[in-house]
Amino acid sequence: MPGMFERPQSGEKAILVHVALHGAADADELQEFAELARSAGAEALDVITLQRRQPDPRLYIGSGKANEIHDRIAALGAELVIFDNALSPSQERNLEKIFQCRVLDRSGLILDIFAQRARSHEGKLQVELAQLQHLSTRLVRGWTHLERQKGGIGLRGPGETQLETDRRLLNQRIDQIGRRLARVDSRREQGRRSRRRNEVPTVSLVGYTNAGKSTLFNRLTAAGVYVRDQLFATLDPTLRRVELDDDSTLVLADTVGFVSRLPHELVAAFKSTLQETVEADLLLHVIDAHSHQRAEQVAEVEDVLAQIGAHELPRIEVYNKIDLLPDTVPRVEYDSNGMPRRVWLSAADGVGIDRLRQALTQWFRGDVVSGRLSLRPDDGRLRAMLFEQGAIVSENHGNDGGWELDVVLRRREYERLKKHEPRFAEQWQESPEVRRRAG
């Protein structure tokens, strides 16, 4: 039947297509696209670039260019065409009919890389959920057995068309994975509550993929996390304790790297993993100081942080790879309040790591707010919240049956309570003496 094709077992031989809208193709974008394809295991036989003012509704590219690519596929023996753009399901299907081979867009490519990188049970579940959500809009006869999803979904039942059966089984699997991830998220939340009770702050590493987060993580923790010069080398989150210069302790979390135009399915599926970032006391935003697209990469990371609700968290920017920048020395830059805001270092050779440790020590030493609260008997919920966080230094019963509390809070929690708990904001009285007693 025209338009139908068998999917080959391998898919390494690929033609890459980059469509630049409103301008010429950017060299750095093309390099990142090529690295993504290489990270997925593709052998790029050819790279085709073109400019368009706007995508074609049916094919994304024009029919003439589509026929030209078809001829290149035949001449080179390509099995796969990868677009560095987001294709609609109909555009993907229409292009496959013309090319007579598989077509993958940027989201599908990134999902495939994540599928290869996942090692933990949780990571595999998250990737599978993202793949199924992406695939659910692309169920047509060419994909009836969900061959893109390793392990398959199941067998067809009688009395249903193949498409109806696939869609029903796919939705069942999505629901099943969602329930499993909810249980994983519950266990993670228990760990976060335990750390809050023990007053152990959490610091989360965030940044563009390949910025050097895992190398920095290993420098600070000696954890031996897998490091390689490739995109998304680290996928599963890792948490380790770090001893600071003043003998205090924090928990450092290494999370998945971000990339431009990160698929929404991945952001949603990795919600429980990224929750480590949302719940962190401080973000270390690792930036590739040597990258020509440094500003764009910072903007992409900020965009994802906004998507997961972490854009208002305090952060220190860590400018990494200064060993590639001549005449750049390790240093710490401070804001107007004397708090560290930027650290310049090289995680690869360890230069400047001591500056980062000093900055973290200073940050958490100065990131505590202390004061007194007078609570009424009906303020029991607020009192319980403070006890759960281990924030109450001392407590005395008031004459009205309420409580007089001496409290020490991390600044982030203080700001949250002040914003969302009217009684807290009304009764709070700052008191440095409490902090001295607590120390």
C-alpha positions as CSV (number, residue, x, y, z in Angstrom):
1,M,0.0,0.0,0.0
2,P,1.4,3.5,-0.9
3,G,2.7,5.3,2.1
4,M,3.2,2.2,4.2
5,F,6.7,1.0,5.1
6,E,8.4,-1.5,7.4
7,R,10.5,0.1,10.1
8,P,14.1,-1.1,9.9
9,Q,15.7,-2.5,13.0
10,S,18.5,0.0,12.9
11,G,18.2,3.7,12.2
12,E,21.7,5.1,12.5
13,K,22.1,6.4,8.9
14,A,20.4,9.7,8.9
15,I,19.9,13.0,6.9
16,L,19.7,16.0,9.1
17,V,17.4,18.9,8.2
18,H,17.6,22.3,9.8
19,V,14.9,24.9,8.8
20,A,15.8,28.4,9.8
21,L,12.8,30.7,10.2
22,H,13.3,34.5,9.8
23,G,17.0,34.4,9.1
24,A,20.1,32.4,8.2
25,A,21.0,29.2,10.1
26,D,23.0,29.8,13.2
27,A,26.3,27.9,13.3
28,D,26.0,27.1,17.0
29,E,22.5,25.8,16.6
30,L,23.7,23.5,13.8
31,Q,26.5,22.2,15.9
32,E,24.2,21.5,18.8
33,F,21.8,19.7,16.4
34,A,24.6,17.6,15.1
35,E,25.7,16.7,18.6
36,L,22.2,15.7,19.5
37,A,22.0,13.4,16.5
38,R,25.4,11.9,17.3
39,S,24.4,11.4,21.0
40,A,21.4,9.4,19.8
41,G,23.7,7.2,17.7
42,A,22.9,8.6,14.3
43,E,25.5,8.7,11.5
44,A,24.8,12.0,9.7
45,L,25.1,11.3,5.9
46,D,24.2,14.8,5.0
47,V,23.1,18.1,6.6
48,I,20.5,20.1,4.7
49,T,19.7,23.7,5.7
50,L,17.1,26.0,4.3
51,Q,15.3,29.2,5.2
52,R,11.6,29.9,5.3
53,R,9.5,32.8,6.4
54,Q,7.0,30.4,7.9
55,P,6.4,26.6,8.0
56,D,4.4,25.0,5.3
57,P,1.2,23.7,7.0
58,R,1.3,20.3,5.2
59,L,5.0,19.5,5.0
60,Y,6.8,22.2,7.1
61,I,9.1,22.5,4.1
62,G,8.0,23.1,0.5
63,S,7.1,20.2,-1.7
64,G,10.1,20.9,-4.0
65,K,12.5,20.6,-1.1
66,A,10.7,17.5,0.1
67,N,11.3,15.8,-3.3
68,E,14.9,16.9,-3.3
69,I,15.4,15.3,0.1
70,H,13.7,12.1,-1.2
71,D,16.3,11.9,-3.9
72,R,19.1,12.4,-1.4
73,I,17.6,9.5,0.7
74,A,17.7,7.2,-2.3
75,A,21.2,8.2,-3.3
76,L,22.7,7.9,0.1
77,G,20.7,4.9,1.4
78,A,19.4,6.8,4.5
79,E,17.0,5.2,6.8
80,L,16.0,8.2,8.8
81,V,15.4,12.0,8.4
82,I,15.8,14.1,11.5
83,F,14.4,17.6,11.6
84,D,15.8,20.2,14.1
85,N,12.3,21.6,14.4
86,A,9.0,20.6,16.0
87,L,6.7,18.8,13.5
88,S,3.0,18.3,13.9
89,P,1.8,14.7,13.7
90,S,0.3,15.3,10.2
91,Q,3.5,16.9,8.9
92,E,5.5,14.0,10.1
93,R,3.1,11.5,8.4
94,N,3.0,13.5,5.2
95,L,6.8,13.6,5.0
96,E,7.1,9.9,5.7
97,K,4.8,9.2,2.7
98,I,7.1,11.2,0.5
99,F,10.4,10.0,1.9
100,Q,9.4,6.4,2.4
101,C,11.4,6.3,5.6
102,R,11.0,7.4,9.2
103,V,10.9,11.0,10.1
104,L,11.9,12.3,13.6
105,D,11.6,15.8,14.9
106,R,13.6,17.5,17.6
107,S,11.3,16.3,20.4
108,G,11.5,12.7,19.3
109,L,15.3,12.9,19.0
110,I,15.7,14.2,22.5
111,L,13.3,11.6,23.8
112,D,15.3,8.9,22.2
113,I,18.5,10.2,23.8
114,F,16.8,10.2,27.2
115,A,15.7,6.6,26.6
116,Q,19.3,5.6,26.1
117,R,20.6,7.5,29.1
118,A,18.1,6.3,31.7
119,R,19.6,3.9,34.2
120,S,17.4,3.9,37.3
121,H,13.9,2.4,37.5
122,E,12.5,5.9,38.0
123,G,14.4,7.4,35.1
124,K,13.2,4.7,32.8
125,L,9.6,5.2,33.9
126,Q,9.8,8.9,33.3
127,V,11.3,8.5,29.9
128,E,8.7,5.9,28.9
129,L,5.9,8.2,30.1
130,A,7.3,11.1,28.0
131,Q,7.6,8.8,25.0
132,L,4.1,7.5,25.2
133,Q,2.6,11.0,25.6
134,H,4.5,12.1,22.6
135,L,3.5,9.0,20.7
136,S,-0.2,9.3,21.6
137,T,-0.6,12.1,19.0
138,R,1.2,10.1,16.3
139,L,-0.8,6.8,16.4
140,V,-1.5,5.9,12.7
141,R,-1.3,2.6,10.9
142,G,2.4,3.0,10.1
143,W,3.1,2.7,13.9
144,T,0.4,0.2,14.9
145,H,2.6,-1.9,17.1
146,L,4.3,1.0,18.9
147,E,7.7,-0.2,17.7
148,R,9.3,3.1,19.0
149,Q,8.6,2.0,22.5
150,K,11.0,-0.7,23.5
151,G,9.3,-3.7,25.1
152,G,6.0,-2.9,23.4
153,I,2.6,-2.3,24.9
154,G,0.7,-5.6,24.5
155,L,-1.3,-7.7,22.2
156,R,-4.4,-6.6,20.2
157,G,-7.8,-7.7,21.4
158,P,-10.7,-9.0,19.2
159,G,-13.4,-6.6,18.1
160,E,-11.2,-3.5,17.8
161,T,-9.3,-1.9,15.0
162,Q,-5.5,-1.9,15.5
163,L,-5.5,1.9,16.1
164,E,-8.3,1.7,18.7
165,T,-6.5,-1.1,20.5
166,D,-3.2,0.6,20.5
167,R,-4.7,3.8,21.8
168,R,-6.5,2.0,24.6
169,L,-3.4,0.1,25.7
170,L,-1.3,3.2,25.4
171,N,-3.6,5.1,27.7
172,Q,-3.7,2.3,30.2
173,R,0.1,2.2,30.3
174,I,0.3,6.0,30.8
175,D,-2.1,5.7,33.7
176,Q,0.0,2.8,35.2
177,I,3.3,4.7,34.9
178,G,1.7,7.8,36.4
179,R,0.6,5.8,39.5
180,R,4.1,4.4,39.9
181,L,5.8,7.8,39.6
182,A,3.4,9.2,42.2
183,R,4.6,6.5,44.7
184,V,8.2,7.4,43.8
185,D,7.4,11.1,44.4
186,S,5.9,10.3,47.8
187,R,9.2,8.6,48.8
188,R,11.2,11.5,47.6
189,E,9.0,13.9,49.6
190,Q,9.6,11.8,52.8
191,G,13.4,12.3,52.2
192,R,12.9,16.0,51.8
193,R,10.9,16.3,55.0
194,S,13.6,14.4,56.9
195,R,16.3,16.8,55.6
196,R,14.1,19.8,56.6
197,R,13.7,18.4,60.1
198,N,17.4,17.9,60.4
199,E,18.0,21.4,59.1
200,V,20.2,20.1,56.2
201,P,19.9,22.5,53.3
202,T,19.6,21.2,49.8
203,V,21.5,22.7,46.9
204,S,20.5,21.8,43.3
205,L,22.8,22.0,40.3
206,V,21.0,23.3,37.2
207,G,22.3,24.3,33.8
208,Y,22.4,23.7,30.1
209,T,23.4,20.2,29.1
210,N,27.2,19.7,28.9
211,A,27.9,22.8,31.0
212,G,29.9,20.6,33.4
213,K,27.4,20.0,36.2
214,S,28.5,16.4,36.8
215,T,32.2,17.2,36.8
216,L,31.5,19.9,39.4
217,F,29.4,17.5,41.3
218,N,32.2,15.0,41.4
219,R,34.7,17.7,42.5
220,L,32.5,18.7,45.5
221,T,31.4,15.2,46.5
222,A,33.8,12.6,45.1
223,A,30.7,10.8,44.0
224,G,32.1,9.3,40.8
225,V,29.1,10.3,38.7
226,Y,29.4,9.3,35.0
227,V,31.0,12.2,33.1
228,R,31.4,12.4,29.3
229,D,31.7,15.2,26.8
230,Q,28.3,14.6,25.3
231,L,24.7,16.0,25.6
232,F,22.6,14.5,28.5
233,A,25.5,12.3,29.8
234,T,23.7,12.4,33.2
235,L,20.0,11.7,33.4
236,D,19.2,10.2,36.7
237,P,19.4,12.5,39.7
238,T,22.1,11.9,42.3
239,L,22.1,13.3,45.9
240,R,25.3,13.4,48.0
241,R,26.3,15.2,51.3
242,V,28.9,17.9,51.1
243,E,30.9,19.1,54.2
244,L,31.5,22.8,54.1
245,D,34.4,24.8,55.6
246,D,32.6,25.5,58.9
247,D,31.8,21.8,59.5
248,S,28.2,22.3,58.4
249,T,26.6,20.0,55.9
250,L,24.4,20.3,52.8
251,V,22.9,17.9,50.3
252,L,23.9,18.5,46.7
253,A,21.6,17.3,43.9
254,D,22.8,16.7,40.4
255,T,19.9,16.9,37.9
256,V,19.3,16.4,34.2
257,G,20.7,19.1,32.0
258,F,18.4,21.4,30.0
259,V,18.5,22.2,26.3
260,S,16.9,24.6,24.0
261,R,13.3,23.7,23.0
262,L,13.1,20.9,25.6
263,P,10.0,18.8,24.9
264,H,7.1,19.7,27.2
265,E,6.5,16.0,27.6
266,L,9.9,15.6,29.3
267,V,9.3,18.6,31.6
268,A,6.0,17.1,32.7
269,A,7.3,13.5,33.0
270,F,10.4,14.5,35.0
271,K,8.3,16.5,37.5
272,S,9.3,14.3,40.4
273,T,13.0,14.5,39.5
274,L,12.9,18.2,39.0
275,Q,11.1,18.6,42.3
276,E,14.5,18.3,43.9
277,T,15.2,21.6,42.1
278,V,11.9,23.2,43.1
279,E,12.4,22.3,46.8
280,A,16.0,23.3,47.0
281,D,17.2,26.0,49.3
282,L,19.7,27.3,46.7
283,L,20.4,26.7,43.0
284,L,23.8,26.5,41.6
285,H,23.3,27.6,38.0
286,V,26.3,26.1,36.1
287,I,27.2,28.1,33.0
288,D,29.6,27.2,30.3
289,A,31.7,30.4,30.3
290,H,33.4,29.4,27.1
291,S,30.3,29.0,25.0
292,H,29.5,31.5,22.3
293,Q,25.8,31.0,23.1
294,R,26.2,31.6,26.8
295,A,23.4,34.2,27.1
296,E,21.0,32.1,25.1
297,Q,21.7,29.0,27.2
298,V,21.2,30.9,30.4
299,A,17.8,32.1,29.0
300,E,16.8,28.6,28.1
301,V,17.6,27.4,31.6
302,E,15.6,30.2,33.1
303,D,12.7,29.3,30.9
304,V,12.6,25.7,32.1
305,L,13.0,26.9,35.7
306,A,9.9,29.1,35.2
307,Q,8.0,26.1,33.8
308,I,8.6,24.0,36.9
309,G,8.0,26.9,39.3
310,A,11.7,27.3,40.4
311,H,12.4,30.7,38.9
312,E,12.1,32.6,42.1
313,L,14.6,30.5,44.1
314,P,17.8,32.1,45.2
315,R,20.9,31.1,43.1
316,I,24.6,31.5,42.7
317,E,25.8,31.5,39.1
318,V,28.9,29.2,38.6
319,Y,30.8,30.2,35.5
320,N,32.6,26.9,34.6
321,K,35.4,26.1,32.1
322,I,37.6,29.1,32.7
323,D,40.5,26.9,31.8
324,L,39.4,27.5,28.2
325,L,39.4,31.3,28.7
326,P,42.8,33.1,28.6
327,D,43.5,35.6,31.4
328,T,40.4,34.5,33.4
329,V,41.2,33.9,37.1
330,P,39.0,32.1,39.7
331,R,37.0,34.6,41.8
332,V,33.8,35.2,43.7
333,E,31.6,38.2,42.8
334,Y,29.3,39.6,45.5
335,D,26.0,41.6,45.4
336,S,25.3,44.9,47.2
337,N,24.4,43.0,50.4
338,G,27.8,41.2,50.5
339,M,26.3,37.8,49.4
340,P,28.0,35.7,46.8
341,R,26.3,35.8,43.4
342,R,28.9,34.5,40.8
343,V,31.8,32.1,41.1
344,W,34.3,31.7,38.3
345,L,36.1,28.3,38.3
346,S,37.1,25.2,36.3
347,A,35.6,22.0,37.5
348,A,37.8,20.0,35.1
349,D,41.1,20.9,36.8
350,G,39.7,22.0,40.2
351,V,40.8,25.6,40.0
352,G,38.4,27.8,42.0
353,I,36.5,24.9,43.8
354,D,37.8,26.3,47.1
355,R,36.2,29.6,46.2
356,L,32.8,27.9,45.6
357,R,33.0,26.1,49.0
358,Q,33.7,29.5,50.7
359,A,30.8,31.0,48.8
360,L,28.4,28.2,50.0
361,T,29.7,28.5,53.5
362,Q,29.1,32.2,53.5
363,W,25.7,31.9,51.9
364,F,24.2,29.5,54.4
365,R,25.9,31.2,57.3
366,G,24.1,34.4,56.3
367,D,20.9,32.9,55.0
368,V,19.1,32.5,58.4
369,V,16.4,34.7,59.9
370,S,15.5,34.6,63.6
371,G,12.7,36.1,65.5
372,R,9.8,35.6,68.0
373,L,6.1,34.7,67.4
374,S,3.1,35.0,69.6
375,L,0.5,32.5,68.6
376,R,-3.1,32.0,69.7
377,P,-4.6,28.6,70.6
378,D,-6.2,28.4,67.1
379,D,-2.8,28.9,65.4
380,G,-1.9,25.2,66.0
381,R,-1.5,24.5,62.3
382,L,1.2,27.2,61.9
383,R,2.9,25.9,65.1
384,A,2.9,22.4,63.7
385,M,4.5,23.6,60.4
386,L,7.3,25.3,62.3
387,F,7.9,22.2,64.4
388,E,8.0,20.0,61.2
389,Q,10.7,22.2,59.8
390,G,12.7,22.1,63.1
391,A,12.5,25.9,63.2
392,I,11.4,26.3,66.9
393,V,14.3,27.0,69.3
394,S,12.3,27.4,72.4
395,E,8.6,27.5,73.4
396,N,6.7,29.0,76.3
397,H,2.9,28.8,77.0
398,G,1.2,32.1,76.9
399,N,-1.5,33.3,79.4
400,D,-4.2,32.9,76.8
401,G,-3.4,29.3,76.2
402,G,-1.3,30.1,73.1
403,W,2.5,30.0,72.7
404,E,5.5,32.2,72.7
405,L,8.0,30.9,70.2
406,D,11.6,31.6,69.5
407,V,12.2,30.7,65.8
408,V,15.1,30.3,63.4
409,L,14.2,29.9,59.7
410,R,16.0,29.7,56.5
411,R,15.3,32.9,54.5
412,R,13.5,31.1,51.7
413,E,11.0,29.5,54.2
414,Y,10.7,32.8,56.0
415,E,9.7,34.6,52.8
416,R,7.2,31.9,51.9
417,L,5.5,32.0,55.4
418,K,5.4,35.8,55.3
419,K,3.7,35.7,51.9
420,H,1.2,32.9,52.5
421,E,0.5,32.9,56.3
422,P,-1.1,36.2,57.4
423,R,-0.8,35.3,61.1
424,F,2.9,34.7,60.7
425,A,3.5,38.1,59.0
426,E,1.4,39.9,61.6
427,Q,3.1,38.4,64.7
428,W,6.7,38.1,63.5
429,Q,9.3,40.1,65.4
430,E,12.9,39.9,64.3
431,S,15.3,39.0,67.1
432,P,19.0,38.4,66.6
433,E,19.3,37.2,70.2
434,V,17.4,34.0,69.2
435,R,20.0,33.2,66.5
436,R,22.8,33.6,69.0
437,R,21.1,31.2,71.4
438,A,20.4,28.8,68.6
439,G,24.0,28.8,67.6
